[in-house]
Amino acid sequence: RNLTSLLPMSNVPAEAQALFNEANEVFVDEDYDTALELYSKAIEVAPSCADVYLSRAAVHLKMENYTGAIADANKAIGFDPSNSKAYLRKGVAAFHMEEYVTAKAAFEKGQELDAANNQFKTWIRKCNAEIEEERSRR
């Protein structure tokens, strides 16, 4: 992916763009520790860039650090409430933490923003199944 399509050039320092690009490359190579470090450095340089938080949330998911993924997804949502991917990542993290109601709410919001993305429907079904199972155990 070309970074220019992700970040508004006027708002993001070149240093942050370079760190973001490098982080994306090591993420693809599954070097999550380095990716996490580079995205974190990019956030230090450009603390209000939703895309960097969104990417770091993906790293947290891969590392099974679901609390970190939710925190970064929430930051991304704060800077860009129309980003459906942020709701997807938040929902996936919440699901893995067995917070099914929270996950479902995130997936439903994401689906409102991107109805064409079938991942939301699939995750909402998974949440409904888990919520039903929890109810039946009571």
N, C-alpha and C positions, 0 to 999 in steps of 0.2 A: 504494500500500500504506500502511496505517495503521501508524505506528511503534509504537503501543501493542501491536500484535500481535507485534512483533519483539523488543522490549526489555522486560525486567522493570522496571517503573517505579521500584521501590524502589532498584534498584542503579545506575541510570543518571542522572547529573545532567541537569537541564533543558537546560543549555548543550550537552551532547553530543547530546541528542535534537534540538535545534534545528539544530545543524551537520549531523547525519545527514539530517534532512529536507531541508535546503537542498542537500546533496550529491546526494541522490536526484533532486531536481528538475533540477539541472544535468546529471546523468548522462543522464537521459531526453532532454535537449536536446543530447546528444553533446558537451558541453563537458567533456572528460575531464580537462584540466589543472586546472580549477577543482574538479571533483569529487574529484580526487586530493588536492588541498590541503585541502578541507573534511573529507574522511574522515580525513585525517591529523590534523587539529586535533581531531576528535571522539575519535580514539584517544588523543591527549594527555590529554583530559579524562576519558575512560572506557577506560583501557588494557586492561581484561579483558572487553570486550564482543565476543563472537564475530561478531555480525552486522555490526559495522563493518569488521572485518578481511575478512569474506566479501565485503562490498560493494566494499571497496578492491581486493580480488583481481580482481573483475570489471572494474574500471577498468584495472588492470594488463594484463589480457587484451586489452581493447580497444586499449590503447596498444602491444601486442606486447612488453610488458616481462614476459617469462615467468618470470624469476627472482623478480621482485617478487610475481607472482601466486602462485607456489609458496610463498614465504615467508609471505604473508598467509593463504593457505589452510591452511598448517601451523599458524599461530597460531590460526585459527578452530577447527581440529580440536582443538588443545590445550585450548581453553576449552569446546568442545562436540563431543566425539567422535562424537555421534550425528547430526551434521548432514551429510546426504548431499551437499548442494550444495557443501560445502567439498571433498569428494573429487572431485566432478565438475570443479570449477575447477582443482584441483591436477592432475588427469589431463589436462585439455585443455592446460594450460601445459606439462606434461612431454611430451605428444605433440608439440607444436610445437617443442620443444627436441630432438626425435628421441630422447627417453628413453622408448622404447616399453614396456620392462619395468616401469619405475616408473609410467608412465601406466596400464598395464593393472592393476597392483596397486591403484592409487587407484580406478579404475573398478569393480573387483571389490568393493572394500570399500563403495563407494557403493551398488552394486547390492544388497549384503547388507542395507543399511539402507533401501533404497527399491526393492524389486523391481518395483514398478509403473512406474517411470520407464524407458521404452524407450531413452532416450539412452545409458544405461550399456551396453546390449547393442550398440548401434551402434558406440560408441567401442571396446568390447572387440574387436569384429570388425575394426575398423580397425587396432588394435594388433596383433592376431594376423597380419593380412596383412603389416604392416610387419616384424614379427619373422620371419615366414617368408621374406620377401624378403631380409632381412639374412642369414639362414642360407644361403639359396641362392647368395649372392654370395661366401661364404667358400670 
